[in-house]
Structures are given as C-alpha cells and as structure tokens.
C-alpha cells in the first residue's frame, strides 16, 4: 500500500509542477504591470559617468569617431524608397532562402517550411556613418554603421509528421518594436573592373569571433526540440539575409527579436532568450568569421577582368595601288595592327621603301579578350625620316565575322575614316590583303578563372632559364603640376631602354593604366628603374616644349623577392606629386 501511495504522490507532484509552470508562463506573458511611469529625462550634463557610459553606444559614429563620414542623404533616400525596397528585398530573401531551407529540412525530418508572411515593416534602417578605406589595390573597403529598430512581420509554417505548425517569428506592430539590429560591417568590393557595376564580387567578413554558448547545450536543445530549433534556424536565415542586404554582420552583431507561438512570446521563457541570442551569434560567427567571408558574385570574373579567351593570327600579305605621298613620286609604307579595347602597343610590319605595291608576308599573334565586341584596326602609314608619319588609309574588321579555327583571306579597301557618310571615303586609296584565323583557347589553355586578380602569372614560353619577365604597370599620379603646362606622361628608363605612356592633357591627377614588359636573362636584383613624369606642350610651344614634373628611382630587389609590389611613390623635385607603380617579376617556375 505504501508503494502505491508513493507512486501516486510522485505522479501528483509531476502533474502539479507541470500545471504550475503552464499557469505561471501565461500569467507572466499576459499580465503586465499597469503602474509604469514615464521616465524622467535629465540633461547630459547632469548624468553621472556610468549613465554616460551606457549612453555612449547611442551616440552616432560620426560624432564619436572622426574617421566616419555623415551620410544623412542616404537615410533620406532609404526613407523615401523603403515601401518599394521592402517588397523587392522580401522577394529576394525568399529566393535566396528557398534553396537553403530545402537543403536543411532533411536533417530535421521536416516535410516543408514556407513563408506565410514576410514584410520588413514600415520603419527603415538608418546609417549613422560610413568609414571608407583606400588601398593601392583594385578594391573598395567600406564600414557602414547601421541601426534598425524595425516592425517586421515574418510568419513561418512548418509541416512535420503530418502536423502543421505556424510560428510568427516577428510580429508587426505600430506600438511595439520587435526587431533591433546594430551592425557595423566590413564590405569589400573587388576587383574593380571597367564594366558596370564596376566590381565583380562583394565580400563580407566578421573580423572578431563572437562568444557562443556551450556546444553541448545547443546540441541538447537541437536533439530534443528539433522542429522548434529548426524554426529558429529558419528565422536566423532570414535575419542573415536582412543583415546582408542592409550592411552585413559586424564584428559584434546585436540582434533582438520576439518569437510568438500561439499568440504568446516564447522569448519570455526564462533562459531561452539568452540561448537563442547566443545561437544567432554563434551561427553568424561560423559563417562569416575571418578568414571566412560571405562572397556574393556580381559578374562573371572572365568577362569582368576581360581575361584572354583566344589568339588572333594575322598575316599581312600585301598592299596594292597605294597613293604617292613623297615628293619623289613614291611612298614608304608600313602597317600597324591593334585590337579595339586593348591598351597594348600596336604590332608593326617592316617599312617597304619606295613601293606602292609592297609585299610583307609577315605574321603576328594578338591576344583576344572578347571576340564579340573587339575588332581589328588596320592602319597603313607612310614612313618619314623627319617629322610625323602620314596616314595612308585605314579599315576595321570585327572579329565576330571570323569563324573559329577557319583561316580567311580578306581584301579591304583603305578609307580616310570610318564614317560611312563621309564623301572622302569614295576616293581610291589602295587595298590591303590579310590572312586571318581566330583560335579560341581550349579548356586546358584557358587561364584559371578562380585565381585572384593580384596573383602573379607565370612567364610565357620562351622565357630564358634563370631569367624572367619584368612587368611594369603605370596606374596613376596625383598632384602633379607644371609651371607652364600640365599634360603629363610617364617615361620609364631601364637598362638603356625607354618606354612612354600616352600623354593626358590638362590633368593634375592623370590615370594611365598602361603595362610595359622587359624580358631579362637574369633577375634584376641590383638594378633600378627610373620613373619620370614629364609634360609635353600640346601645341607647337617653342619656349616650353617639355617640362619635368618629378622623378623617382625604384630598386627592383623587392620585386624579385616578393614577386609583386604595388606602391605609391613621392616624386622628387615635385611639391606634392605622387605616382602609383605596380611591378611584377614573372618566372616560368
């Protein structure tokens, strides 16, 4: 009899505890104190040090940190566009979350998870400031400081074991703010490319690890309440997407939200709120902690970086019926070949002296980056020993007219210009005959698309053993100024060889982006390269035809040891002038 009473007492105790917890939970949720008074507002000068310390996070970043810029214009823009951004962002969020949810639900034996409602509410995020980092690489690094106290409405319906549960992750209310997000992400746009939107990828990273809860506790919750935890994870996915769309996670992200089940806020259960908070921080840290990054491709890297896709083989055969340019009744013709949208120097044939029907039979290989948009420019010049060479005629052949791997012989009329309505093109200026063949790269020959844009390439075939290829890229200059004119160009001197960029007229901050190559028999460990910025008069200036704007001598030992350097150098004999030079040492190994 005593044993039976003991069993009954145990069950009675268990039932009583369960009923008490349920009653206490609903009393805690639905009965709120009514004697809440409005807080007393005191001026900042009357606050103590502890109160001011608590208020410090609320002060805008541009006030606390001088390196943050104020961007109120962006807040006004977002406020006006928010009704439309809300719909567009939610549509994108569903598209992104759908495959993620489909991948996760088999792990928890859930049949389906769907969004019944998804809106970010009527309150837009605000940006308290923006910090921008400038580097010498082709990238842009930003750190926006964002705050969002929103009123979203996110309702998720999960179906498992034949049962359907609807959970309101975030409730939309005009009186209660359910979601608070404070983020200061680091967003990197790289590489910068000359095609809209001018960057190929977005990288978001978490620089410091966020403290998480005990992994055993998380595993216990996940194993005992799989459906509930998956709904939390699904809400975390939505929050991750929202964080990314509004600026991404920060080094110390803060997310505050309510989770309602059957009309009651589950986050009011003692202990659960902290567990979910730490779960979110742990999930964000695992996904974005440096060196891990959230990488979003914007453009195809091959098209963005315009990597080579093939080789155009051009054989200049002959020209016929050229016009006389010299006083003695003859001409000295030669041909220049160049692809449009290509900054490399033109290919030149030899000069055929005193010949109006020259034959060259000279062959050239030109790297092709976009056969659909590029064209071959053919220019015929009359060589002059003194003075400027006279142009005898030109023509253009689009590469899309060439069938791959099929040689084609073309005869082109030489024109004055490429204007089809110009009457001067009706004059006969002669013809030129070319043999062309476009060879696209095979999969084995195609450059690696996954390599970083700053990675040093290998030297081409034919590079001397023990030597290499020195590549000098002249990017830009700043604050260069001449006394009489400023039409800057860069002059490179290396081992008695001189190279020049194109001049930029009337510009104190010119940008060239031109590449020069020097094939060497041995590493230039003890050599220097002379970089000089000069200005040449754009007119026939007799008093000041040339003017030096500054120079610098760069040691090449660092280039050989590091394979690549990209620095900005102060120009000697210039007040504030600087020039950015990138150099690479490419070897066959």
Beta strands, then each sheet from edge to edge (+ up, - down):
strand 1: 112-119
strand 2: 126-133
strand 3: 139-150
strand 4: 153-160
strand 5: 163-170
strand 6: 179-184
strand 7: 186-192
strand 8: 199-205
strand 9: 254-256
strand 10: 260-261
strand 11: 264-265
strand 12: 293-297
strand 13: 310-320
strand 14: 333-339
strand 15: 347-348
strand 16: 359-368
strand 17: 375-382
strand 18: 390-398
strand 19: 408-413
strand 20: 431-440
strand 21: 468-478
strand 22: 488-494
strand 23: 497-500
strand 24: 511-520
strand 25: 528-536
strand 26: 546-555
strand 27: 564-570
strand 28: 578-586
sheet 1: 1+ 4- 5+
sheet 2: 2+ 3- 6+ 9-
sheet 3: 2+ 3- 7+ 8- 12+
sheet 4: 10+ 11-
sheet 5: 16+ 13- 20+ 19-
sheet 6: 15+ 14- 17+ 18-
sheet 7: 24+ 21- 28+ 27-
sheet 8: 23+ 22- 25+ 26-
end
